[in-house]
Each structure stands twice: as C-alpha cells, then as structure tokens.
Amino acid sequence: MSNVTGVGKAQIEKRNRALASFNQWEAEHPRRLQNSEQIFACLGTLYALLPAEARRRIEDPDRNGIRIMHRALRHLKSSL
C-alpha cells in the first residue's frame, strides 16, 4: 500500500510507533513552564548568560528580529 507521496505502509507504521513513544514520554514528563511570567524569567536568565559583546553586537541591522520578538512578547503579555 502506498499513497501519492510514495510513503509505504511500513513507514507509516514506524512513524505511528515513534509518535506513540513520544506521547508516552510526554505524559511522563509534564511541562514545567505553565505561565508567561515563568517564560519571561527563563528568557531573562538566558539573555543574561550571553556575553556582553554578544548582546551589543547588531546581527540584524534592520531590526526585523527585534520587531518579531516584540510582537511575540506583546502577545504573551496580553495573556497574563
């Protein structure tokens, strides 16, 4: 049995076993970050671990990454 993309039955069954294995692992390891405040605290900690020179370096001169991050942060803040 094969579908249009050429994926066979054995491949589908292998993927299903992998997904079942992940689902079991996920059930045994619940997410620890439950709210936006915890996420912001983790982001701040990760940022603080960066060397000062890396924090000053401008990798994105048009600041597109900053705009995307600000948009994401506004979305998280609105969910508080």
BAVO-90105 format. One line per field, with one value per residue: residue number from 1; x, y, z of N, C-alpha, C in turn. Coordinates in Angstrom, 3 decimals, m for minus. Layout:
<recs>
k [NUM,...]
nc1 [X,...]
nc2 [Y,...]
nc3 [Z,...]
cac1 [X,...]
cac2 [Y,...]
cac3 [Z,...]
cc1 [X,...]
cc2 [Y,...]
cc3 [Z,...]
</recs>
This chain:
<recs>
k [1,2,3,4,5,6,7,8,9,10,11,12,13,14,15,16,17,18,19,20,21,22,23,24,25,26,27,28,29,30,31,32,33,34,35,36,37,38,39,40,41,42,43,44,45,46,47,48,49,50,51,52,53,54,55,56,57,58,59,60,61,62,63,64,65,66,67,68,69,70,71,72,73,74,75,76,77,78,79,80]
nc1 [0.850,0.591,0.716,0.017,2.366,4.328,4.871,5.153,3.313,4.845,6.507,4.655,3.628,5.956,6.323,3.990,4.517,6.710,5.493,3.678,5.466,6.654,4.384,3.921,6.281,5.966,3.698,4.769,6.532,5.630,5.029,6.898,6.845,4.312,3.099,3.131,4.811,6.768,7.987,9.029,10.874,12.688,13.605,14.887,16.953,18.394,19.201,20.852,22.974,24.375,27.421,28.548,29.491,28.207,25.598,25.666,26.301,25.174,23.342,21.279,20.709,18.435,16.673,14.621,14.297,14.037,11.623,9.893,10.258,9.313,6.631,5.866,6.310,4.458,2.128,2.359,2.331,m0.226,m1.671,m1.422]
nc2 [m1.179,2.188,5.717,8.831,10.337,8.468,7.155,4.284,1.556,0.374,2.482,4.326,2.890,2.752,5.465,5.914,4.305,5.694,8.149,7.281,6.457,8.932,10.273,8.806,9.386,12.176,12.286,11.316,13.284,16.092,19.473,22.087,24.831,26.937,29.408,32.794,34.480,32.791,31.981,34.427,34.928,32.846,33.517,35.939,35.033,33.390,35.354,36.904,35.188,35.416,36.637,40.002,41.332,39.947,40.663,43.316,43.317,43.889,41.948,42.044,44.464,45.839,45.411,43.537,41.087,41.956,43.322,41.176,39.703,41.573,41.675,39.044,39.074,41.013,39.629,37.490,38.959,40.014,37.828,37.495]
nc3 [0.000,m0.848,m0.714,m2.451,m2.115,m1.992,0.370,2.193,3.756,5.834,6.546,7.507,9.691,11.241,11.820,13.302,15.546,16.580,17.210,19.157,21.099,21.723,22.718,25.043,26.462,26.736,28.370,30.706,31.368,32.236,31.179,32.586,32.591,33.072,32.853,31.529,33.023,34.099,31.745,30.785,32.821,32.404,29.828,30.399,32.043,30.263,28.415,30.036,30.327,28.003,26.591,27.177,24.879,22.846,23.308,22.632,19.959,16.682,14.818,13.141,11.236,10.295,12.242,12.189,13.506,16.121,15.975,15.465,17.829,19.729,18.978,19.593,22.357,23.163,22.606,24.431,26.828,26.789,27.482,30.150]
cac1 [0.000,1.378,m0.115,0.505,3.721,5.254,5.135,4.570,2.665,5.873,6.958,3.566,3.602,7.131,6.026,2.978,5.194,7.518,4.570,3.162,6.565,6.750,3.209,4.145,7.316,5.393,2.794,5.599,7.342,4.761,5.688,7.081,6.519,2.867,2.544,4.002,5.822,7.862,8.669,9.815,12.001,13.662,14.211,15.815,18.122,19.165,19.812,21.927,24.101,25.131,28.496,28.146,29.769,27.167,24.369,25.841,26.503,23.961,23.319,20.114,20.720,17.089,15.931,13.430,14.182,13.525,10.188,9.200,10.281,8.396,5.271,5.639,6.219,3.144,1.116,2.460,1.931,m1.678,m2.300,m1.253]
cac2 [0.000,3.403,6.868,9.659,10.814,7.353,6.645,2.954,1.115,0.166,3.799,4.900,2.171,3.189,6.819,5.779,3.804,6.796,9.105,6.666,6.519,10.317,10.585,8.205,10.184,13.474,12.087,11.089,14.484,17.247,20.772,22.785,26.244,26.979,30.733,33.746,35.012,31.820,32.024,35.664,34.753,31.990,34.297,36.879,34.277,33.013,36.563,37.305,34.277,35.821,37.590,41.392,41.696,39.346,41.445,44.614,43.113,44.032,40.937,42.322,45.929,46.373,45.133,42.715,40.107,42.657,43.563,39.895,39.373,42.484,41.220,37.822,39.456,41.671,38.567,36.794,39.870,40.163,36.623,37.469]
cac3 [0.000,m0.955,m1.055,m3.540,m1.860,m2.024,1.714,2.298,4.996,6.862,7.006,8.307,10.963,12.001,12.317,14.351,16.756,17.109,17.831,20.382,22.060,22.179,23.544,26.357,27.119,27.074,29.505,31.889,31.592,32.000,31.013,33.858,32.423,32.927,32.592,30.846,33.941,34.157,30.456,30.765,33.737,31.726,28.747,31.015,32.502,29.081,27.870,30.948,30.138,26.818,26.867,26.921,23.486,22.008,23.499,21.961,18.522,15.871,13.768,12.299,11.167,10.077,13.480,11.920,14.582,17.307,15.757,15.627,19.254,20.421,18.674,20.383,23.768,23.372,22.624,25.724,27.899,26.776,28.037,31.619]
cc1 [0.889,0.454,0.569,1.953,4.740,5.628,4.410,3.991,3.684,6.366,5.910,3.499,4.787,6.894,5.001,3.588,6.029,6.634,3.997,4.221,6.723,5.583,3.364,5.185,6.747,4.470,3.580,6.441,6.505,5.577,5.765,6.730,5.031,2.318,3.596,5.103,7.021,8.668,9.547,11.035,13.085,14.364,15.231,17.091,19.003,19.882,20.997,23.159,24.938,26.260,28.043,28.375,28.725,25.863,24.458,25.912,25.173,24.042,22.240,19.977,19.346,16.168,14.646,13.216,13.618,12.038,9.381,9.136,9.334,6.943,4.925,5.482,4.920,2.046,1.145,1.967,0.414,m2.381,m2.134,m2.536]
cc2 [1.233,4.555,7.689,10.088,9.696,6.814,5.317,2.666,0.954,1.498,4.468,4.219,2.567,4.570,6.767,5.259,4.916,7.826,8.558,6.703,7.929,10.675,10.011,9.021,11.516,13.368,11.910,12.315,15.728,18.535,21.486,24.260,26.370,28.361,31.662,34.279,34.073,31.847,33.266,35.545,33.903,32.737,35.283,36.201,33.874,34.221,36.998,36.411,34.630,36.761,39.000,41.778,41.122,40.122,42.788,44.479,43.180,43.061,41.246,43.839,46.551,46.138,44.328,41.682,40.724,42.918,42.284,39.512,40.276,42.076,39.988,38.159,40.158,40.638,37.817,37.681,40.014,38.954,36.532,37.715]
cc3 [0.000,m1.312,m2.139,m3.336,m1.827,m0.657,1.860,3.672,6.122,7.424,7.891,9.671,11.846,12.600,13.438,15.656,17.402,17.804,19.134,21.478,22.606,23.079,24.950,27.126,27.587,28.283,30.808,32.266,31.309,31.883,32.351,33.765,32.130,32.609,31.994,31.755,34.038,32.860,30.371,31.669,33.091,30.595,29.294,31.478,31.327,28.482,28.730,30.791,28.908,27.215,26.473,25.468,22.533,22.133,22.790,20.446,17.786,14.706,12.735,12.173,10.943,11.263,13.242,13.018,15.846,17.163,15.974,17.108,20.030,20.188,19.504,21.856,24.076,23.455,23.958,26.864,27.953,27.371,29.547,32.346]
</recs>
